[in-house]
Amino acid sequence: MNYPFKASAVALCALLTSACNATNPSNEHTQTKSNLRVVTWNIEHLAADNTAGCRPRTEKELAELQSYAKSLNADVIAFQEVGSVKALETVLDPQKWQLIISNRADSPSYTCRGNGLTSTQQKVAFAVKKNLPVEKVVQHKQFSDLKMGLRSALEVQLNYHGETLSLLNVHLKSGCFVDDYRRSDKDSCKLLAKQVPLLDKWVEDKSNAKAPFIVLGDFNHRLSAPYNRFSRDLNHPDGLADKAPNDVTKSTLFNANLMLTGCHPYYPAPIDHVLVSKTLKSDYVQNSAQFHYFDNMEPKKMLSDHCALSIDLK
């Protein structure tokens, strides 16, 4: 995942107004046993061989990843940048978790930026506690079929309170860190412009069926900004974004982490998001969204360049 080198001044100003609401690493929410905790986490180039790939890790760092993952108290984790199920098993106990990964074909390796190492695969994956029945897994290859190297989306459908809850894990095209992806000539924005309608259609289909859903993952986009074109498009599934850009009354989903700043010290505008259908609004534990900070938040010593982001459902 690539980050923008700097956030726009406007975005920073908007985020400053909500900084007081951001999760403090020393003031995390307490999860009750009756809650369902859903997490998204870009774990940054997790490989089956912890010495391989763009982010090799020592045995000590691997143990710290295991401890951090356990501390999330998660029931479902949507991972990004995972090389294989074997890679997930280096962090999670397969006796306790159902591990599900994208079946996207492997893409060619490349030379990692900054260290000259050889990359491993970047795929999305789910870890679901074994006491939660998975009804169905849907592979959404249309997101990756656009170009070699793009990530597929992955959907799991769970039995939640007697009905089907769909969770879609996405890792969208990086490099298009602009307010209006449609007005950029960058190749990354042109590819993102092809992925957004695919995501929008999935949201529309679930919304029309009045089905509960969650979209979560690394969007590589600052959806929290109220003027962000991507966010407006998702909030206006009937195509009214141009006519009524500030009217979200018809939106069928909400951004659970709208008022949070990102955890990375260099990038306050989050690009990881959890979008929740309004059919789940009564189940969503208000203000439960939080970034889970690492013990060491020095940028070069963070366990990943993303912190995990969680929400709780009743």
C-alpha positions in Angstrom: 0.0 0.0 0.0 1.2 3.4 -0.9 0.3 6.5 1.2 0.1 10.1 -0.1 3.2 12.1 0.8 0.9 14.8 2.3 -2.7 15.3 3.0 -4.5 18.3 1.6 -4.6 21.4 3.8 -8.4 21.4 3.7 -8.5 17.7 4.8 -6.3 18.5 7.7 -8.4 21.4 8.8 -11.5 19.3 8.7 -9.8 16.6 10.7 -8.6 19.0 13.3 -12.2 19.7 14.2 -12.7 16.0 15.1 -9.4 15.3 16.7 -10.9 15.4 20.1 -13.1 12.5 19.2 -10.2 10.3 17.9 -9.4 7.2 19.8 -6.7 7.6 22.4 -4.4 4.6 22.7 -4.8 4.6 26.4 -8.6 4.9 26.3 -9.9 1.9 24.4 -13.5 0.7 24.4 -14.4 -2.4 26.3 -16.1 -5.1 24.4 -18.8 -7.0 26.1 -19.4 -10.7 25.5 -22.7 -10.0 23.8 -21.0 -7.8 21.1 -19.7 -8.9 17.8 -16.4 -7.2 17.0 -15.5 -6.7 13.4 -12.0 -5.5 12.5 -10.1 -4.4 9.3 -6.4 -4.5 9.3 -3.8 -4.0 6.5 -1.1 -6.1 8.1 1.6 -5.0 5.5 3.1 -7.7 3.4 2.5 -10.7 5.7 4.4 -13.7 4.3 4.4 -17.4 5.3 8.2 -17.0 5.7 8.6 -14.1 8.1 12.0 -13.3 6.6 10.6 -12.9 3.1 8.8 -10.2 1.2 8.8 -6.4 1.3 8.4 -6.4 5.1 10.5 -9.1 6.6 10.0 -9.5 10.4 12.1 -10.9 13.2 10.8 -13.7 15.5 10.3 -11.0 18.1 8.2 -8.9 15.8 6.2 -12.0 14.8 5.4 -12.7 18.4 4.4 -9.1 18.9 2.0 -9.4 15.9 0.5 -12.5 17.5 0.0 -10.7 20.8 -1.5 -7.6 19.1 -3.9 -9.7 17.1 -5.1 -11.4 20.2 -5.6 -8.1 22.0 -8.1 -7.0 19.3 -10.7 -9.3 20.9 -12.1 -9.7 17.4 -14.7 -12.1 16.1 -14.1 -11.2 12.4 -10.9 -9.7 10.9 -10.7 -8.5 7.4 -7.0 -8.6 6.4 -5.2 -6.9 3.5 -1.7 -7.7 2.2 -1.7 -11.3 3.1 0.4 -13.7 1.0 -1.4 -17.0 1.8 -3.4 -18.9 4.5 0.0 -20.2 5.7 1.0 -16.5 6.3 -2.1 -16.0 8.4 -1.3 -19.0 10.4 1.9 -17.4 11.6 -0.2 -14.8 13.4 -3.5 -16.6 14.2 -4.2 -20.1 15.6 -6.0 -22.1 12.9 -7.6 -24.2 15.6 -9.6 -21.1 16.7 -10.1 -19.3 13.4 -11.6 -20.1 10.0 -9.1 -18.6 7.5 -10.4 -17.6 4.1 -8.4 -15.9 1.4 -8.9 -14.5 -2.0 -8.5 -17.0 -4.8 -7.0 -14.4 -7.2 -4.2 -15.8 -9.3 -0.7 -14.9 -8.2 0.7 -11.8 -9.8 4.3 -11.3 -10.8 6.7 -10.4 -8.1 8.4 -7.0 -8.1 11.3 -5.3 -6.4 10.2 -3.7 -3.2 10.6 0.0 -2.9 13.3 1.2 -0.5 14.9 -2.1 0.4 15.4 -4.0 -2.9 13.8 -7.2 -1.7 11.4 -9.3 -3.7 7.7 -9.0 -3.0 5.3 -11.7 -2.0 1.6 -11.8 -2.8 -0.9 -9.1 -1.6 -4.3 -10.6 -1.2 -7.3 -9.9 1.0 -8.4 -12.5 3.6 -10.9 -13.1 6.4 -10.4 -14.7 9.8 -13.7 -15.7 11.4 -13.9 -17.2 14.8 -14.9 -20.9 14.6 -18.1 -20.4 16.7 -19.5 -18.1 13.9 -21.1 -20.0 11.1 -20.0 -18.9 7.6 -22.9 -19.5 5.3 -21.2 -18.5 2.0 -17.9 -17.1 0.5 -18.1 -15.0 -2.6 -15.0 -14.2 -4.6 -15.3 -10.8 -6.4 -12.6 -11.1 -9.2 -14.1 -8.2 -11.1 -12.1 -5.8 -8.9 -8.8 -7.5 -10.0 -9.6 -8.5 -13.5 -9.2 -4.8 -14.6 -5.4 -5.1 -14.5 -2.8 -7.6 -13.3 -1.7 -6.8 -9.7 -5.0 -5.4 -8.5 -6.7 -7.0 -5.6 -9.9 -9.0 -5.7 -12.6 -8.2 -3.2 -13.8 -11.0 -0.8 -17.2 -11.5 0.7 -18.2 -13.7 3.6 -21.8 -14.2 4.6 -22.4 -14.9 8.3 -25.5 -15.9 10.3 -26.1 -12.9 12.6 -29.2 -12.9 14.7 -30.9 -15.3 12.5 -30.3 -13.5 9.2 -27.5 -13.2 6.7 -24.9 -10.5 7.3 -22.6 -9.8 4.3 -19.1 -8.4 4.9 -17.1 -7.3 1.9 -13.3 -6.9 2.3 -11.7 -4.5 -0.2 -8.2 -3.3 -1.0 -8.6 -0.7 -3.8 -6.1 0.8 -6.2 -3.5 2.9 -4.5 -2.0 6.2 -5.7 -5.2 8.2 -6.3 -5.1 10.5 -3.3 -7.2 13.3 -4.7 -10.6 14.8 -3.7 -12.2 13.9 -7.1 -10.9 10.8 -8.7 -13.0 11.4 -11.8 -11.0 14.6 -12.6 -7.5 13.2 -12.5 -5.6 11.9 -15.5 -3.4 9.7 -13.3 -3.5 6.0 -14.3 -4.2 5.1 -10.7 -7.3 7.3 -10.7 -8.5 5.8 -14.0 -8.3 2.3 -12.5 -10.0 3.5 -9.3 -12.7 5.0 -11.4 -13.4 1.5 -12.8 -13.5 0.0 -9.3 -15.8 2.5 -7.7 -18.9 1.5 -9.8 -18.2 -2.1 -9.0 -18.4 -1.4 -5.3 -21.3 0.9 -5.8 -23.3 -1.8 -7.6 -22.6 -4.3 -4.7 -23.8 -1.7 -2.2 -26.9 -1.0 -4.3 -27.8 -4.7 -4.7 -27.6 -5.3 -1.0 -29.5 -2.1 -0.2 -32.3 -2.9 -2.7 -32.6 -6.3 -1.0 -32.7 -4.5 2.4 -29.9 -6.8 3.5 -27.5 -5.9 6.3 -23.9 -5.4 5.1 -20.5 -4.0 6.0 -17.9 -2.9 3.6 -14.4 -2.6 5.2 -10.8 -2.6 4.3 -8.1 -0.4 2.8 -9.9 2.0 0.4 -6.7 4.0 -0.4 -8.9 7.0 -0.3 -9.9 9.7 2.3 -13.6 9.0 2.5 -14.0 11.0 5.7 -13.8 14.3 3.9 -17.4 15.5 3.2 -16.4 16.8 -0.3 -14.7 13.5 -1.3 -16.1 12.4 -4.6 -15.8 8.7 -3.9 -17.7 9.1 -0.6 -20.4 11.1 -2.3 -20.9 8.5 -5.0 -21.3 5.7 -2.4 -23.7 7.9 -0.4 -25.9 8.6 -3.4 -26.6 5.2 -5.0 -29.4 6.7 -7.1 -26.9 9.0 -8.9 -27.8 12.3 -7.3 -24.3 13.1 -6.1 -23.9 15.8 -8.8 -27.3 17.3 -8.2 -27.3 17.3 -4.4 -23.7 16.8 -3.2 -24.5 17.5 0.4 -27.7 15.5 0.7 -27.0 12.1 2.3 -30.6 11.5 3.5 -31.0 8.8 0.9 -27.7 7.1 1.7 -28.1 3.4 2.6 -24.8 3.2 4.6 -22.7 5.3 7.0 -19.0 5.6 7.7 -18.5 4.2 11.2 -15.1 5.9 11.6 -16.1 9.2 10.1 -15.0 11.2 13.1 -11.7 9.4 13.7 -8.2 10.5 12.6 -5.8 7.8 11.3 -3.3 6.3 13.7 -0.2 6.8 11.6 1.7 9.8 12.8 2.4 11.0 9.3 -1.0 10.5 7.8 -3.9 11.8 9.9 -6.5 11.3 7.2 -7.6 7.7 7.4 -7.8 5.5 4.3 -9.0 2.4 6.2 -12.8 2.5 6.7 -15.7 0.5 7.9 -19.0 1.3 6.1 -22.1 0.0 7.7 -25.6 -0.4 6.2 -28.3 1.6 7.8 -30.2 -1.6 8.3 -27.6 -2.3 11.1 -27.8 1.1 12.7 -29.8 -0.1 15.7 -27.2 -2.9 16.2 -24.1 -0.7 15.8 -22.7 0.3 19.2 -22.4 4.1 19.0 -18.9 5.5 19.2 -17.4 2.0 19.2 -15.2 2.6 16.2 -11.5 2.7 17.2 -8.0 2.4 15.9 -5.9 0.0 18.0 -2.5 1.6 18.5 0.7 -0.4 18.7 2.9 -0.3 21.8 5.5 1.5 19.8 4.1 4.1 17.5 7.4 5.4 16.1 6.8 5.1 12.3 9.8 2.9 11.6 9.0 0.6 14.6 5.2 0.1 14.0 4.3 -3.5 13.5 2.5 -2.4 10.3 2.0 0.8 8.5 -1.7 0.5 9.4 -3.3 0.0 12.8 -6.3 -2.2 13.0 -9.7 -0.5 13.0 -12.7 -2.1 14.8 -16.4 -1.6 15.4 -18.8 -3.4 17.7 -22.3 -4.7 16.9 -24.8 -5.6 19.6 
